[in-house]
Amino acid sequence: MSEFLRSASPGSPPQPNPTLPPQTRGTALRHRLAELRGPAVPAKALDARALAALAAYPGCWRRAILDGAGVDKTALAGALGSPSAFGQSQFALTRGNAFEAKVKADGGAELLRLVRTHLDPGAEPAERAAVPDLSAIGPEGRTARTALALREAVEAGGWALFDHPMLALEVAGSPAFLEPDAVVVHPDGSWTVVEIKSFPMLDGSADPAKVGAAARQAAVYVLALEQVAARLAPAPRVRHDVLLVCPKDFANLPTAAAVDVRKQRAVTARQLARLTRIQDIADTLPEGTCFAPDLPAEQLTAAVDAVPAAYAPECLSACELAFHCRQRSRAADEVTALGRAARAELGGLSTVEDVLSAARGESGDPADPAVAALRRAAALRAEALSASTDADADAQGALCP
């Protein structure tokens, strides 16, 4: 008889052996996340853009549990009655693909020239760069093929260009498969992540918000590459200066700049480590909570509202559920709808009514710096309005003696 089954009596059905080892925390977490997603709902894989957004908005439990469970937030937002307008337009995607193809033309000669110019000027010219074939079956196969090709490129020496390699990064006990635009292997064996974007660089600089988003996304790739490098002996150096390639001014000619992502990498690593606490978030949810988009709207709304959110106006450009969260934040009169800066300045005052009441002197501790600042601002406003009223009265008197 198998050691995993035992029979209570002849002819009775097999029963589990009570001496089996307990379910591991990782396995239990995967089962719990599958229940939250819906047993028949396939998981939506996390990509670098989603992981970068998690690093940018670390305080939102709602996004952490939904992304960790693989919930399709676009479908969820539609089922909640707040469809998302988040994402790139088809025109932007087409333009970006055309620009990327231009940058990588001729075996990536221009791209390698930019890498050498901005990151490795002392290296030999990249006249004969290897471009490995990374094709394989499935994401796991492509990940293994990429790791093998990276090792071979380091051993061979010289320049190598990896076009859309596949990397894996463990997130909450499950692998997330990531596909950077390019990875370059330098003659000294070091590795560089390349991000190709379609927003322009005007006079050598680009939109800081867009550069920041690109840096956070590249930091995810750097973390994944570091895991690949750690399995080699000796481990190659993964450069923390990534290359950002964009159109120059208003033309379609590529230009580039080195971007140091050490800060973004540290923040992303810390946030991904916190995702292992998804089990703790899941344990706070009511029994039977499920985010399957085919559930009745009332049940789905209750499930989503059971998870605390940290809405801010910046979410509108980074999360598919932003419109739903904004509506709920406004309905609850939360000061988070005013922005993170205002929320940070107001301390323990969590609603707009609390702020107004404190400013009027009806509530709040006068020793609280936020309350004192509000009352001072209210006094200055009243004084300004009084002076304006007196000036209007004097002007009216002068016109009508």
C-alpha positions in Angstrom: 0.0 0.0 0.0 1.2 3.5 -0.8 2.6 5.5 2.1 0.4 8.4 1.1 -2.9 6.5 1.5 -4.3 4.1 4.1 -7.5 2.1 4.3 -9.7 2.2 7.4 -11.2 -1.2 6.5 -11.3 -3.5 3.5 -13.4 -2.1 0.7 -13.5 1.4 2.2 -12.3 4.3 0.2 -8.7 5.5 0.7 -8.2 8.2 3.2 -5.3 10.7 3.5 -2.5 9.8 5.7 -2.5 12.2 8.7 1.3 11.9 8.9 1.8 13.8 5.6 3.9 16.9 5.9 1.7 20.1 6.2 1.1 22.3 3.2 3.9 24.8 2.7 3.2 28.5 3.1 4.0 29.1 -0.6 1.6 26.4 -1.7 -1.1 27.7 0.6 -0.6 31.2 -0.7 -1.0 30.1 -4.3 -4.3 28.3 -3.4 -5.5 31.4 -1.5 -4.7 33.7 -4.4 -6.5 31.3 -6.8 -9.6 31.5 -4.6 -9.5 35.3 -4.6 -9.1 35.4 -8.4 -11.8 32.8 -9.0 -11.2 29.1 -9.5 -12.1 29.3 -13.3 -10.3 32.5 -14.0 -6.8 32.3 -15.4 -4.1 34.4 -13.7 -2.9 37.5 -15.5 0.8 37.5 -15.6 2.6 40.4 -14.0 4.8 42.4 -16.4 7.6 45.0 -15.7 5.2 47.9 -16.0 2.9 46.5 -13.3 5.8 45.7 -11.0 7.2 49.2 -11.5 3.8 50.7 -10.6 3.8 48.6 -7.4 7.1 50.2 -6.5 5.8 53.6 -7.3 2.6 53.1 -5.1 3.8 50.9 -2.3 1.1 51.7 0.2 -1.9 50.4 -1.7 -3.0 47.0 -0.3 -5.7 46.8 -3.0 -3.3 46.9 -5.9 -0.9 44.5 -4.1 -3.5 41.8 -3.5 -5.1 42.1 -7.0 -1.8 42.0 -8.8 -0.4 39.3 -6.6 -3.5 37.2 -7.3 -3.3 37.8 -11.1 -6.6 39.6 -11.3 -7.3 41.3 -14.6 -7.9 44.8 -13.3 -9.2 46.1 -16.7 -12.0 43.5 -16.6 -12.6 44.1 -12.9 -13.0 47.9 -13.5 -15.5 47.3 -16.3 -17.5 44.9 -14.1 -17.5 47.6 -11.3 -19.0 50.1 -13.8 -15.8 52.3 -13.9 -14.1 51.3 -17.1 -10.5 52.1 -17.4 -9.0 54.5 -19.9 -5.5 53.5 -18.8 -3.0 52.3 -21.3 -1.3 53.3 -24.5 -3.3 54.2 -27.7 -2.9 52.1 -30.8 -1.2 55.0 -32.5 1.4 55.3 -29.7 2.0 51.5 -29.9 2.5 51.6 -33.7 4.8 54.6 -33.4 6.8 53.0 -30.7 7.2 49.7 -32.6 8.4 51.6 -35.7 10.9 53.6 -33.7 12.2 50.4 -32.0 12.7 48.7 -35.3 14.6 51.7 -36.6 16.9 51.6 -33.6 17.6 47.9 -33.9 18.1 47.9 -37.7 21.3 46.6 -39.3 22.0 44.2 -36.4 21.6 46.9 -33.8 24.6 48.9 -35.1 23.2 52.2 -34.0 22.0 50.9 -30.7 25.4 49.4 -29.9 27.1 52.7 -30.9 24.9 54.6 -28.4 25.7 52.0 -25.7 29.4 52.4 -26.3 29.2 56.2 -26.5 27.2 56.8 -23.3 28.3 53.8 -21.1 31.5 52.3 -22.3 33.6 54.7 -24.4 36.8 52.9 -23.6 35.6 49.6 -25.1 36.5 48.4 -28.6 34.0 49.5 -31.3 31.1 47.2 -31.8 31.7 46.3 -35.4 31.0 42.6 -35.0 28.3 42.0 -32.4 26.7 38.7 -31.8 22.9 38.6 -31.9 21.9 35.2 -30.4 18.8 33.4 -31.4 16.5 33.4 -28.3 13.6 31.5 -29.8 12.2 28.6 -27.7 8.8 27.1 -26.7 6.9 28.9 -24.0 8.1 31.6 -21.5 10.0 29.0 -19.4 11.9 27.8 -22.5 12.7 31.3 -23.6 13.9 32.1 -20.1 16.2 29.1 -20.1 17.5 29.9 -23.6 18.2 33.5 -22.6 20.2 32.5 -19.5 22.2 30.0 -21.6 22.9 32.6 -24.3 24.0 35.2 -21.7 26.5 32.7 -20.3 27.8 31.9 -23.7 28.2 35.6 -24.6 30.2 36.2 -21.5 32.5 33.3 -22.2 33.0 34.4 -25.9 33.8 38.0 -25.0 33.1 40.9 -27.3 29.8 42.7 -27.8 26.4 40.9 -27.9 22.9 42.2 -28.4 19.9 40.4 -27.0 16.7 41.4 -28.7 13.7 41.0 -26.4 15.2 38.4 -24.1 13.0 36.7 -21.6 13.7 37.0 -17.9 12.0 35.6 -14.8 11.5 37.2 -11.4 9.8 35.5 -8.5 7.0 37.6 -7.2 4.9 36.3 -4.2 6.1 32.8 -4.8 5.3 32.7 -8.5 7.5 33.6 -11.5 6.8 36.8 -13.5 8.1 36.6 -17.0 9.7 39.9 -18.2 10.7 41.0 -21.7 13.0 44.0 -21.8 13.5 45.8 -25.1 17.2 44.8 -25.2 20.1 43.7 -23.1 23.7 44.3 -24.2 26.7 42.3 -23.1 29.9 44.4 -23.1 33.4 43.1 -24.0 34.3 43.0 -20.2 31.3 40.7 -19.6 29.1 43.2 -17.9 25.4 43.6 -18.8 23.3 46.6 -19.6 19.5 47.0 -19.9 18.3 49.1 -22.8 14.9 50.9 -22.7 13.5 52.2 -26.0 10.7 54.8 -25.6 8.9 56.8 -28.2 8.6 60.1 -26.2 11.1 62.7 -27.4 14.3 64.1 -25.9 14.2 67.9 -26.5 17.6 69.5 -26.2 19.0 66.5 -24.4 16.2 66.2 -21.8 12.9 64.5 -21.6 9.7 64.7 -19.5 10.8 63.8 -15.9 7.6 61.9 -15.2 8.1 59.7 -18.2 11.8 59.2 -17.5 11.0 58.2 -13.9 8.5 55.6 -15.1 11.0 54.2 -17.6 13.7 54.1 -14.8 11.3 52.1 -12.5 10.5 49.7 -15.3 14.2 49.3 -16.2 15.0 48.7 -12.5 12.7 45.6 -12.6 14.8 44.2 -15.5 18.0 44.9 -13.6 16.7 42.9 -10.6 15.8 40.0 -12.9 19.2 40.1 -14.6 20.9 40.1 -11.3 19.2 36.8 -10.4 20.5 35.3 -13.7 24.0 36.6 -13.1 24.0 35.2 -9.5 23.8 31.7 -11.0 27.0 32.1 -12.9 30.5 31.8 -11.5 32.0 34.3 -11.5 28.9 36.4 -11.5 28.9 39.1 -14.3 28.3 42.7 -13.3 24.9 44.0 -14.0 25.3 47.7 -14.7 23.0 50.1 -12.7 23.3 52.7 -15.4 20.7 51.7 -18.1 20.5 53.2 -21.5 17.3 55.2 -22.4 16.9 55.6 -26.1 14.3 58.1 -27.5 13.7 60.2 -30.6 15.8 63.3 -30.9 13.8 66.5 -30.7 11.0 66.3 -33.2 12.7 63.9 -35.7 12.7 60.2 -35.7 16.5 59.9 -35.2 17.5 58.0 -32.1 19.4 59.6 -29.2 20.2 58.3 -25.8 21.1 59.1 -22.2 22.4 57.0 -19.3 20.0 56.7 -16.4 21.2 55.6 -12.9 18.5 53.3 -11.5 20.1 52.4 -8.2 17.4 54.2 -6.2 14.6 52.7 -8.2 16.2 49.3 -8.0 16.4 49.5 -4.2 12.8 50.7 -3.9 11.5 48.0 -6.2 13.5 45.2 -4.4 12.0 46.4 -1.1 8.5 46.5 -2.4 8.7 43.1 -4.1 10.0 41.7 -0.8 6.9 43.2 0.9 4.7 41.3 -1.6 5.5 38.1 0.3 3.2 39.6 2.9 0.2 39.2 0.6 -0.8 36.2 2.7 -1.2 38.7 5.7 -3.4 40.9 3.5 -5.5 37.9 2.4 -6.0 36.8 6.0 -7.7 40.1 6.8 -10.4 39.6 4.1 -13.8 38.2 4.8 -14.4 34.5 4.1 -15.5 33.9 0.5 -14.0 37.1 -0.9 -13.6 36.7 -4.7 -12.7 39.2 -7.4 -14.0 37.2 -10.4 -15.5 39.7 -12.9 -18.6 37.6 -13.6 -19.9 38.0 -10.0 -22.8 40.3 -9.3 -21.8 44.0 -9.2 -22.8 44.4 -5.5 -20.8 41.4 -4.4 -17.8 42.5 -6.5 -18.0 46.0 -5.1 -18.0 44.7 -1.5 -15.0 42.4 -2.2 -13.0 45.3 -3.7 -14.0 47.7 -0.9 -12.9 45.2 1.7 -9.3 45.8 0.7 -7.8 49.2 1.8 -6.7 51.4 -1.0 -4.3 54.4 -1.1 -5.8 56.5 -3.9 -4.1 59.6 -5.2 -4.6 61.5 -8.5 -1.4 60.1 -9.8 -3.1 56.7 -9.9 -5.1 57.8 -12.9 -2.0 57.3 -15.1 -0.8 54.0 -13.5 -3.8 51.8 -12.5 -6.8 50.4 -14.2 -8.9 50.7 -11.0 -8.2 54.4 -10.6 -11.6 55.7 -11.6 -13.4 53.3 -9.2 -11.0 54.3 -6.4 -11.4 58.0 -7.1 -15.2 57.7 -6.9 -15.1 55.8 -3.6 -12.5 58.3 -2.2 -14.7 61.3 -3.1 -17.8 59.6 -1.7 -15.9 59.0 1.6 -14.7 62.7 1.6 -11.1 61.5 1.9 -8.3 64.0 1.6 -6.3 61.5 -0.5 -8.3 62.7 -3.5 -6.5 66.1 -3.1 -3.1 64.5 -3.8 -0.3 62.9 -1.8 1.3 66.3 -0.9 -1.9 67.6 0.7 -2.4 64.3 2.5 1.1 64.3 3.9 0.7 67.9 5.2 -2.6 67.2 6.9 -1.4 64.6 9.3 -4.2 62.8 11.1 -7.0 64.8 9.4 -8.3 62.1 7.0 -11.5 63.8 5.6 -12.2 67.1 4.1 -14.8 67.8 6.7 -12.2 67.2 9.4 -9.9 69.8 7.7 -12.6 72.4 7.5 -13.8 71.8 11.0 -10.2 72.2 12.3 -9.7 75.4 10.3 -12.9 76.9 11.8 -11.6 76.1 15.3 -14.5 73.6 15.9 -12.3 70.6 16.4 -8.6 69.5 16.5 -5.8 69.9 18.9 -4.3 73.5 18.7 -0.9 72.0 19.5 -1.1 69.9 16.3 1.1 71.6 13.6 -1.4 70.8 10.9 -4.3 72.2 12.9 -2.3 75.3 13.8 -1.4 75.9 10.2 -5.0 75.5 9.0 -6.3 78.0 11.6 -3.5 80.5 10.7 -4.4 80.1 7.0 -8.1 80.6 7.8 -7.3 83.8 9.8 -5.2 85.2 6.9 -8.0 84.4 4.5 -10.6 86.1 6.6 -8.3 89.1 7.0 -7.8 89.3 3.3 -11.5 89.1 2.6 -12.3 91.7 5.2 -9.7 94.1 3.6 -11.2 93.5 0.2 -14.7 94.2 1.5 -13.5 97.5 3.1 -11.8 98.5 -0.1 -14.9 97.9 -2.1 -17.0 99.9 0.3 -14.6 102.9 0.1 -14.6 102.7 -3.7 -18.4 102.6 -3.7 -18.6 105.6 -1.3 -16.3 107.6 -3.5 -18.5 107.0 -6.5 -21.7 107.8 -4.7 -21.1 110.9 -2.4 
